[in-house]
Each structure stands twice: as C-alpha cells, then as structure tokens.
C-alpha cells in the first residue's frame, strides 16, 4: 500500500511539473505512458487536482516566520485561466520579501477579479496576520489602492516607486520625439555612485527639462521623493530595491541584515 501511495505521489508530481512547464496534453500523455500508465482517468485527474490545490493553499496560508522581511516588493500580474470552459484574464496579486537569511521568497499570492484598493488591503492584511514584520521598504508601482494599502498595514515602512513602472508613466507624458533624450536623462540619475550624487543629478535633469519640456519636468519633480527612496539604503543593494520583480526569487542578497541600519 505504501509503495502504491509513493507511486501515485510521483505520478502527481510528474503531471504537475509538466503542467507548470507548459507541456501539451498530448506530450504529457506520452510521458505518463513511459511510467506504465496507459490513460489518466477523470477520477485520477480529480484526485491530482485536489492534492495540488491543497499544496497551493498550504503554501499561500503558511506562517511567515522567516522574518524580519526587510524589503518587500508587490505587483499584480494578469494571467489567463480557464473558468467554465472559457479562458479569462484574472489579476494575481503577488508579494515577495527578503527574509532574515538574505533570500527573497514569495510571501503571498492571491487571485482577484480586479486590481483595486479593497483587494490590495485584504492582501496586505493577510500578510501581516501571517507574520509579515520588520519591513523597512516596499517597492511597487503607483497604483493608488496599492500605495494606500501599504500605508495602512505597514505604517513604519518607506515606499519606493518602481523605476521601471515610473519610466513607462513618464514616457506616456513625454512627446515621442523627445523620449530618447528624456530616457537618457532619467537613467543618468540611477547611474550615480552615491546618494548625494543622485540628488545632484536629479536637480540637473530637472533644470535641463524645465525650459524645453516643462510638463515633463513637473511630472519628474512630483515623483522625486518616492522615486529616490532607495538612496536611504546601502549602495550595494540599490539595484535590487529600486524596481519590483515578483519573479526574482531565491537570489542571495548582500548585507541585508544591516540594510535598514
């Protein structure tokens, strides 16, 4: 009986891995045939799905006990899922955090019909209830509901506006012919060797834009405090905190234990 259970778990693992890798149904059937399974019945598929659901739910609701999570990044991904025979787009709220050992881990994943303030607030409240603590900085885009949720649930944390998302926002406010120049100016801010130089270069960029593109200069000036929040932390981790990338996990960080000092 135990051998049979191990075989069933192995089969479930193979099918789940194939699914995650995007393997087609036909190729998956050929693969399981090599394991001695000629056909997957509906009941087998149902059992596998239930087991996978249980594993995912256990992961989503696990205690966050590897903190403090000094740095957190949050974003929403639009994914295609099949519901009632139709393929529809859903918003997936996701947060990653750097744990006490210096590794980034997925803190939470939640599917929502829309990316709104209520959804983000519930999401962050769940993270805090499960043990999220010690957060010094949260990096995200400027979605109003997301920013408000961060402020409401993590009042001691600073907020870094993601430079990648901001660049897209600034591009939308810039004449197309001028964007290459403006983009170069914006990038120059992040190429500086220290915080003082970053601030000085930001001033020079604003001066350069004020006469030729005053609206762009105003846009950049308004974003200044949130776009430069990263400068309060050590230089060696700037590249890892000035943008949010929910898919970058299991990368070791440098000096995270002293980053908020």
C-alpha positions in Angstrom: 0.0 0.0 0.0 2.8 2.4 0.9 4.6 1.6 -2.4 1.4 2.4 -4.3 1.0 5.7 -2.5 4.6 6.7 -3.3 3.9 5.8 -7.0 0.8 7.9 -7.0 2.6 10.9 -5.5 5.4 10.5 -8.0 2.8 10.5 -10.9 1.1 13.6 -9.5 4.5 15.3 -9.2 5.3 14.5 -12.8 2.0 15.7 -14.1 2.1 18.9 -12.0 5.7 19.7 -13.2 4.7 19.1 -16.8 1.7 21.5 -16.4 3.9 24.2 -14.9 6.4 23.8 -17.7 3.6 24.2 -20.3 3.8 20.7 -21.7 1.0 19.9 -24.1 -1.7 17.3 -23.1 -0.6 15.0 -25.9 3.1 15.1 -24.8 2.0 14.6 -21.2 0.1 11.5 -22.1 3.1 10.1 -23.9 5.2 10.8 -20.9 3.0 9.1 -18.4 2.8 6.1 -20.8 6.5 5.6 -20.2 5.7 5.3 -16.5 3.3 2.4 -17.3 0.1 4.5 -17.2 -1.8 4.0 -20.4 -4.5 6.5 -19.6 -5.4 9.1 -16.9 -9.0 8.7 -15.8 -11.2 11.6 -14.7 -11.0 10.4 -11.1 -7.2 10.3 -11.2 -7.1 13.8 -12.6 -9.6 15.0 -10.0 -7.5 13.5 -7.2 -4.4 15.1 -8.6 -6.1 18.5 -8.8 -7.3 18.2 -5.2 -3.9 17.3 -4.0 -2.3 20.2 -5.9 -5.0 22.6 -4.6 -4.2 21.5 -1.0 -0.5 22.1 -1.5 -1.0 25.5 -3.0 -3.4 26.5 -0.2 -0.9 25.3 2.4 1.8 27.5 0.8 -0.5 30.5 0.5 -1.6 30.4 4.1 1.7 29.3 5.7 3.1 31.3 8.6 5.7 34.0 7.6 8.2 33.0 10.3 11.5 33.6 8.4 11.5 37.3 9.1 12.2 40.1 9.6 11.4 40.8 5.9 13.3 44.0 5.5 12.5 44.5 1.8 9.2 43.7 0.1 8.1 44.1 -3.5 4.5 43.9 -4.6 2.9 43.8 -8.1 -0.1 42.4 -10.0 0.1 40.0 -12.9 -2.7 39.4 -15.4 -2.9 35.7 -16.1 -5.1 33.7 -18.3 -7.1 30.9 -16.6 -9.9 28.6 -17.7 -13.2 29.0 -16.0 -16.4 27.2 -17.0 -14.9 26.3 -20.4 -13.8 29.9 -21.1 -10.3 31.4 -21.0 -10.5 34.7 -19.0 -7.9 37.1 -17.6 -7.6 37.4 -13.8 -5.4 39.7 -11.7 -2.9 37.9 -9.5 -1.6 39.9 -6.5 1.9 38.8 -5.5 4.4 39.9 -2.9 8.0 38.8 -2.4 10.2 39.6 0.5 13.8 39.3 1.6 13.9 37.0 4.7 16.4 37.0 7.6 18.8 34.7 5.7 19.0 37.2 2.8 16.9 35.3 0.3 13.9 36.5 -1.5 10.8 34.4 -1.1 7.2 34.6 -2.3 5.2 35.9 0.6 1.7 35.8 -0.8 -0.3 35.1 -4.0 -3.9 35.9 -4.4 -6.2 35.8 -7.4 -8.6 38.7 -7.8 -11.2 39.7 -10.3 -9.8 43.3 -10.3 -6.8 45.2 -9.0 -8.4 47.6 -6.6 -7.8 49.1 -3.2 -10.0 46.7 -1.4 -8.2 43.7 -2.9 -4.8 45.1 -2.0 -5.8 46.0 1.5 -7.1 42.5 2.2 -4.0 41.1 0.7 -1.6 43.0 2.9 -3.7 42.5 6.0 -3.4 38.7 5.4 0.4 39.0 5.1 0.6 40.9 8.4 -1.7 38.4 10.1 0.5 35.6 8.9 3.6 37.2 10.4 5.0 39.8 8.0 7.1 42.2 10.1 10.3 44.2 10.2 9.6 45.8 6.8 11.8 48.8 6.0 10.9 49.4 2.4 8.1 48.3 0.0 8.7 48.7 -3.8 5.7 48.8 -6.1 4.1 50.8 -8.9 2.0 53.9 -8.0 -1.4 52.2 -8.1 -3.4 54.3 -5.6 -5.1 51.3 -3.9 -1.8 49.5 -3.5 0.0 52.5 -2.1 -2.8 53.2 0.4 -2.8 49.5 1.5 0.9 49.7 2.2 0.5 52.8 4.3 -2.5 51.3 6.2 -0.9 48.0 7.0 2.9 48.8 7.2 3.0 52.3 8.7 6.7 52.1 9.6 7.8 51.2 6.1 9.1 53.6 3.4 7.7 53.3 -0.1 9.9 53.1 -3.3 8.2 53.8 -6.6 9.3 51.3 -9.1 11.7 53.0 -11.5 10.6 50.7 -14.4 6.9 51.4 -14.0 7.7 55.1 -13.5 9.7 55.2 -16.7 6.6 53.9 -18.5 4.5 56.6 -16.9 6.9 59.3 -17.8 7.1 58.1 -21.4 3.3 58.5 -21.7 3.7 62.1 -20.6 6.6 62.9 -23.0 6.4 63.7 -26.7 7.5 60.7 -28.7 10.4 62.5 -30.4 11.8 63.6 -27.1 11.6 60.3 -25.3 15.1 59.0 -26.2 16.6 62.2 -24.7 14.4 62.1 -21.6 15.0 58.4 -21.0 18.8 59.0 -21.1 18.4 61.8 -18.5 16.3 59.6 -16.3 18.8 56.7 -16.5 21.6 59.0 -15.6 20.0 59.6 -12.2 20.4 55.9 -11.3 24.0 55.7 -12.6 25.4 57.8 -9.8 27.9 56.5 -7.3 26.3 57.7 -4.1 23.1 59.3 -2.7 24.5 62.9 -2.8 25.3 62.5 -6.5 21.9 61.0 -7.2 20.2 64.1 -5.7 22.5 66.5 -7.5 21.9 64.7 -10.9 18.2 64.8 -10.3 18.4 68.6 -9.9 20.4 68.9 -13.1 17.9 66.8 -15.0 15.1 69.0 -13.8 17.0 72.1 -14.9 17.6 70.6 -18.3 13.9 69.8 -18.8 12.3 72.9 -17.3 12.6 75.1 -20.4 12.1 72.6 -23.2 9.6 70.2 -21.6 8.1 71.9 -18.5 5.2 69.4 -18.1 7.8 66.5 -18.1 9.9 68.4 -15.5 6.8 68.8 -13.3 6.0 65.1 -13.7 9.5 64.2 -12.6 9.6 66.7 -9.8 6.4 65.4 -8.3 7.7 61.8 -8.3 11.1 62.8 -6.7 10.7 61.7 -3.0 9.2 58.3 -3.9 11.5 57.6 -6.8 14.6 58.3 -4.7 13.6 56.4 -1.5 16.2 53.8 -2.3 19.0 56.3 -1.6 18.4 55.9 2.2 19.8 52.3 1.9 23.3 50.9 1.2 24.6 51.4 -2.4 25.2 47.7 -2.9 21.5 46.8 -2.8 20.1 49.8 -4.8 19.6 47.7 -8.0 17.6 45.2 -6.0 15.2 47.7 -4.4 14.5 50.4 -6.9 12.4 48.1 -9.0 9.9 45.4 -8.2 10.3 42.0 -9.9 8.0 39.4 -8.4 9.6 36.6 -10.4 13.1 37.1 -9.0 13.2 34.6 -6.1 16.0 32.6 -4.4 18.7 35.2 -5.2 21.1 35.8 -2.3 21.3 39.4 -1.1 24.3 41.3 0.2 24.4 42.9 3.7 20.6 42.8 4.1 21.0 42.4 7.9 22.5 45.9 8.0 20.5 47.5 5.2 18.0 49.2 7.5 20.6 50.4 10.0 
